[in-house]
Amino acid sequence: MRRYLVLLVIAVALGAVALAVGRNLRLSSRPEPAPAAHEEAALDLTITADHRITPAVASVPKDHLVRLSVTNGGTRPAALTLMGYQDRFSVTQVTPGSVWRGEFVADRPGDDFAWMLDGAPVGRLAVTGSHLVEGHR
């Protein structure tokens, strides 16, 4: 019985030492992997004189960096928003005869994202591809 008591004391002492060493031991930090570069997709929209956009229907692949160019061929300033991506993309004003350029990552798949020109739907964008992560089922 005394042997077990000695063994218990030794085990508790070794555990306390391991705990103290473990708290003071700093593991080397792993470098963060660089974010993957997105493939690019160009999308050119034109606001027409009758206050519509062309093309009215467009599509881009999921997870691509969309380089967007908006040309105002109309006669008045215009604001353009993409519903579903309004937190990442919004053109507050494109003056007549000017071109606005911007970009966003199309990482939300779906085929019914509405282009809103001055608050009215004038077209749609489809983001093609699966919502599943590659390799998962």
N, C-alpha and C positions, 0 to 999 in steps of 0.2 A: 504494500500500500504506500509505503514511503517513497518507493521508486516512482510511482505514478505521480505523486505530489511534486517531486523534483522535476520530473519530465514536464508537468504542467507549468511550473514556474519558468523553466527554460523556454518552453514554447511561447508563453506570454511575453517574456523578455525579448525574444527574437522578433515577435510580431510588433512590439513597440519600437524596436530599432528599425525594422523594415518600414514601418509607418513614418517615422521621423525622416528617414533617408528619402522615402518616396515623395514626401511633401517638399523637400528641398531640391529634389532632382528636377531639372528643367529639361524637357525633351526638346530637341531641335525642331523648330517650326518648319513645316513643309511649305515650299513656295506654292502660292496659288497658281493653278493653271491659267494660262492666258485665255481670255474668252475667244471662242472660235470665230473666225472671220465669216461673215455671212456672204453668200453669193448675192450678186446684184441683179435687179430687174429694173429696167427703165420704163417709165409710164409717162406719156405726154397727153395732157388734157387741154382742150381748147374750149373756152367759154364763147359761145356764138352770139351773134347780134340779136337773136330772138331769145336770149337768156337761157340757153341749154348748154350741155356739155357734149363734146364728141371726143372719144367714143362714149356712147351712153352706157355700154357694158364692156368691162375689161376684166382681166384676171391676171394674177401673179402667183407664183409658187410660194407655199408656206415657208417661213423662216428665211426669206430673202430680204435683203435691204432694198427697199423700193426707192429709187431716185425719181422723184416726181417733179414734173415741169408743168406749170399751169399758165397758159397764155390767155389773156383776156382780149378776145376779138370783138367784144361787145362795145356798147357806147356808154356804159356806166360802171362805177366800181362794183366789185363783187366780193362776197365772202364765201368760202368753200370749206365744208367739214365732211369728214367721213364717219358716219355713225358706226359705233363699235370700236373706233380708234380715236375718238375725239379727245381722249386723254393724252395722245401722242402726236396728233396731227390736226392742225386747223390753220387755215389761211384767213386772217382777219380782213385783209383787203388787197385786192389786185386791181390796180387802176387800169382803165382802158388803154390798150396798146402795149401793156407791160407784161413781163414774164416773171412768175414767182417760182423759185426752186427750193426744194426741201427733200427730206428723206425720213423714212420710218421703217421699222422692221415689221413685216407682215407675219406675225407669229400666232395669229388667231384664225384658224381655218373656218371657212364658211362661204356660202355663195350668195349672200344677200346683204352685204354691207352697202348702205345707201349713201350716195353722194348728195349732200344737201347744199344747194346754191341759194344763198340768202334765205335759208330756212325752209326751202321747198325741195322735195326729192326730184332729182333730174337724171339719175343713173344709178348704177350699182357696180360694186367691185366684188369679184370672187377671189378668195384666197384658197388655192387648191392644195390638197395634201391632207394627210391624216392628222388627227389630233393626238394619236398614240405616239409615245416615244419610240424611236427606232429600236427594235430588238425586244420590245415588250408586247405581250398579248393581253 
